[in-house]
């Protein structure tokens, strides 16, 4: 992931979009530039040349999904893997659909019955991942 040309954080709309912005900002300040794509329509708006430069075998996609079952995230993961991208999922468990199809899964062990504090494990993993990556680069 550290040698990738592109780090792209992708989320659906809602609370995870705020977490995504924070995560991309954290990586951009400590590790390397990271971009955020929040809106599903962005994939249709981006021109083909940009897609080829961004979404290829030198790209890591980081998908944040509390449940790991959001249809939009699953569709994006499989479509981007077809382009050669690697997918890192931060989700409830490696036993979720997203956890199983991703190249790397960092589980939070969130249960759907948990309340909104369930974003704390996701934030913790993003913070730790960025710190470890920053130390490895130095």
C-alpha positions as a Markdown table, in Angstrom:
| # | Residue | x | y | z |
|---|---|---|---|---|
| 1 | Unk | 0.0 | 0.0 | 0.0 |
| 2 | Unk | 2.9 | 2.4 | 0.8 |
| 3 | Unk | 4.3 | 2.0 | -2.7 |
| 4 | Unk | 1.0 | 2.6 | -4.5 |
| 5 | Unk | 0.7 | 5.6 | -6.8 |
| 6 | Unk | -2.8 | 6.4 | -5.5 |
| 7 | Unk | -4.7 | 6.0 | -2.2 |
| 8 | Unk | -8.4 | 6.5 | -2.7 |
| 9 | Unk | -10.9 | 6.6 | 0.1 |
| 10 | Unk | -14.4 | 5.7 | -1.0 |
| 11 | Unk | -17.6 | 5.8 | 0.9 |
| 12 | Unk | -21.3 | 6.0 | 0.5 |
| 13 | Unk | -23.2 | 9.1 | 1.6 |
| 14 | Unk | -23.9 | 9.6 | 5.3 |
| 15 | Unk | -21.8 | 9.3 | 8.4 |
| 16 | Unk | -19.1 | 7.3 | 6.7 |
| 17 | Unk | -18.4 | 10.2 | 4.3 |
| 18 | Unk | -17.3 | 12.3 | 7.3 |
| 19 | Unk | -15.0 | 9.6 | 8.5 |
| 20 | Unk | -13.6 | 9.2 | 5.0 |
| 21 | Unk | -12.7 | 12.9 | 4.8 |
| 22 | Unk | -11.0 | 12.7 | 8.1 |
| 23 | Unk | -9.1 | 9.5 | 7.1 |
| 24 | Unk | -7.9 | 10.9 | 3.8 |
| 25 | Unk | -6.8 | 14.1 | 5.5 |
| 26 | Unk | -4.9 | 12.1 | 8.1 |
| 27 | Unk | -3.1 | 10.1 | 5.4 |
| 28 | Unk | -2.4 | 13.2 | 3.3 |
| 29 | Unk | -0.8 | 14.9 | 6.3 |
| 30 | Unk | 1.3 | 11.9 | 7.5 |
| 31 | Unk | 1.9 | 9.6 | 4.7 |
| 32 | Unk | 1.0 | 10.7 | 1.1 |
| 33 | Unk | -1.7 | 12.4 | -0.8 |
| 34 | Unk | -5.0 | 10.6 | -0.6 |
| 35 | Unk | -8.2 | 11.5 | -2.4 |
| 36 | Unk | -11.8 | 11.0 | -1.4 |
| 37 | Unk | -14.7 | 10.0 | -3.5 |
| 38 | Unk | -18.0 | 10.2 | -1.7 |
| 39 | Unk | -20.7 | 10.4 | -4.3 |
| 40 | Unk | -21.6 | 7.3 | -6.3 |
| 41 | Unk | -22.2 | 9.6 | -9.3 |
| 42 | Unk | -18.5 | 10.7 | -9.2 |
| 43 | Unk | -17.6 | 7.4 | -10.9 |
| 44 | Unk | -19.9 | 8.4 | -13.8 |
| 45 | Unk | -18.7 | 12.0 | -14.0 |
| 46 | Unk | -15.0 | 11.3 | -14.0 |
| 47 | Unk | -13.6 | 11.1 | -17.6 |
| 48 | Unk | -12.0 | 7.9 | -18.9 |
| 49 | Unk | -8.4 | 9.3 | -18.9 |
| 50 | Unk | -8.7 | 10.2 | -15.2 |
| 51 | Unk | -10.1 | 6.7 | -14.5 |
| 52 | Unk | -7.2 | 5.0 | -16.2 |
| 53 | Unk | -4.6 | 7.1 | -14.4 |
| 54 | Unk | -6.3 | 6.7 | -11.0 |
| 55 | Unk | -7.9 | 3.3 | -11.0 |
| 56 | Unk | -5.3 | 0.7 | -12.0 |
| 57 | Unk | -3.0 | -1.9 | -10.5 |
| 58 | Unk | -1.0 | 0.9 | -8.7 |
| 59 | Unk | -4.0 | 2.0 | -6.7 |
| 60 | Unk | -5.2 | 1.0 | -3.3 |
| 61 | Unk | -8.9 | 1.6 | -2.5 |
| 62 | Unk | -9.8 | 2.0 | 1.1 |
| 63 | Unk | -13.5 | 1.3 | 1.8 |
| 64 | Unk | -15.0 | 2.1 | 5.1 |
| 65 | Unk | -18.2 | 0.3 | 5.8 |
| 66 | Unk | -19.6 | -0.4 | 9.3 |
| 67 | Unk | -21.7 | -3.4 | 8.3 |
| 68 | Unk | -19.7 | -4.6 | 5.3 |
| 69 | Unk | -22.9 | -5.3 | 3.4 |
| 70 | Unk | -23.7 | -2.0 | 1.8 |
| 71 | Unk | -24.6 | -2.8 | -1.9 |
| 72 | Unk | -22.8 | 0.4 | -3.2 |
| 73 | Unk | -19.6 | -0.5 | -1.5 |
| 74 | Unk | -19.7 | -4.1 | -2.7 |
| 75 | Unk | -20.3 | -2.9 | -6.3 |
| 76 | Unk | -17.5 | -0.4 | -6.1 |
| 77 | Unk | -15.1 | -2.9 | -4.7 |
| 78 | Unk | -15.7 | -5.5 | -7.4 |
| 79 | Unk | -15.7 | -3.0 | -10.2 |
| 80 | Unk | -12.4 | -1.4 | -9.0 |
| 81 | Unk | -10.8 | -4.8 | -8.5 |
| 82 | Unk | -11.6 | -5.6 | -12.2 |
| 83 | Unk | -9.5 | -2.6 | -13.1 |
| 84 | Unk | -6.6 | -4.0 | -11.1 |
| 85 | Unk | -7.0 | -1.9 | -7.9 |
| 86 | Unk | -6.3 | -3.5 | -4.5 |
| 87 | Unk | -9.1 | -3.1 | -1.9 |
| 88 | Unk | -8.5 | -2.6 | 1.8 |
| 89 | Unk | -11.8 | -2.8 | 3.8 |
| 90 | Unk | -12.3 | -1.5 | 7.2 |
| 91 | Unk | -15.5 | -3.2 | 8.2 |
| 92 | Unk | -17.4 | -5.1 | 10.9 |
| 93 | Unk | -15.7 | -8.5 | 10.3 |
| 94 | Unk | -13.7 | -10.5 | 7.8 |
| 95 | Unk | -16.9 | -12.6 | 7.5 |
| 96 | Unk | -18.9 | -9.8 | 5.9 |
| 97 | Unk | -19.3 | -9.8 | 2.2 |
| 98 | Unk | -17.0 | -6.9 | 1.8 |
| 99 | Unk | -14.5 | -8.5 | 4.2 |
| 100 | Unk | -14.4 | -11.6 | 2.1 |
| 101 | Unk | -14.0 | -10.0 | -1.3 |
| 102 | Unk | -11.4 | -7.4 | -0.3 |
| 103 | Unk | -7.7 | -8.0 | -0.6 |
| 104 | Unk | -7.1 | -6.9 | 3.0 |
| 105 | Unk | -9.7 | -6.6 | 5.7 |
| 106 | Unk | -9.2 | -4.7 | 9.0 |
| 107 | Unk | -12.2 | -5.8 | 11.1 |
| 108 | Unk | -13.8 | -3.6 | 13.8 |
| 109 | Unk | -16.1 | -6.4 | 15.1 |
| 110 | Unk | -19.0 | -3.9 | 15.0 |
| 111 | Unk | -22.4 | -5.6 | 15.6 |
| 112 | Unk | -25.4 | -4.1 | 13.7 |
| 113 | Unk | -27.1 | -3.7 | 17.1 |
| 114 | Unk | -24.4 | -1.4 | 18.4 |
| 115 | Unk | -25.1 | 2.4 | 18.5 |
| 116 | Unk | -23.3 | 5.1 | 16.6 |
| 117 | Unk | -20.2 | 4.9 | 18.8 |
| 118 | Unk | -19.4 | 2.0 | 16.4 |
| 119 | Unk | -17.4 | 4.6 | 14.3 |
| 120 | Unk | -14.8 | 4.7 | 17.1 |
| 121 | Unk | -13.1 | 1.4 | 16.0 |
| 122 | Unk | -13.0 | 2.6 | 12.4 |
| 123 | Unk | -11.3 | 5.9 | 13.5 |
| 124 | Unk | -8.9 | 4.0 | 15.7 |
| 125 | Unk | -7.8 | 1.7 | 12.8 |
| 126 | Unk | -7.4 | 4.7 | 10.5 |
| 127 | Unk | -5.3 | 6.5 | 13.0 |
| 128 | Unk | -3.1 | 3.5 | 13.8 |
| 129 | Unk | -2.7 | 2.6 | 10.1 |
| 130 | Unk | -1.6 | 6.1 | 9.2 |
| 131 | Unk | 0.9 | 6.2 | 12.2 |
| 132 | Unk | 2.4 | 2.9 | 11.2 |
| 133 | Unk | 2.6 | 3.9 | 7.6 |
| 134 | Unk | 4.2 | 7.2 | 8.5 |
| 135 | Unk | 6.9 | 5.4 | 10.6 |
| 136 | Unk | 7.6 | 2.9 | 7.8 |
| 137 | Unk | 8.1 | 5.7 | 5.3 |
| 138 | Unk | 10.7 | 7.4 | 7.5 |
